[in-house]
Amino acid sequence: MFEIIPNWHPIFVHFTVALFSLAVGLFVVTPFMKSPLKEQWQTVARWNLWFGAGLTIITGLAGLYAYNTVAHDTPSHAAMTEHRNWAIIAITLIVSGQPSHL
């Protein structure tokens, strides 16, 4: 399988997006829930937030690996460099934005 998919970044990015989207959705809906579901859904939202943060780091590392190993031409390099720069900003905001009380 490694010969078929040498670049795992596109796979990991879907987990990052899905976990954060689920966490946000649960945090939005949770205030309208009744106990005991409210506490359970808050816990699930927190778990998704933390797993999403962890996978964001893995996704970023896979992206840096892809940036340095995938063959590309000059126009593609400019696009990949911009993508990398925005990803570094996003990863920094996601990881540093984790509340300490969660």
Buried (B, 14 or more C-beta within 10 A) or exposed (E): EEEEEEEBBEEBBEBBBEBBEBBBEBBEEBEEBEEEEBEEBBEBBBBBBBBBBBBBBBBBBBBBBBBEEEEEEEEEEEEBEEEBEEBEEBBEEBEEEEEEEE
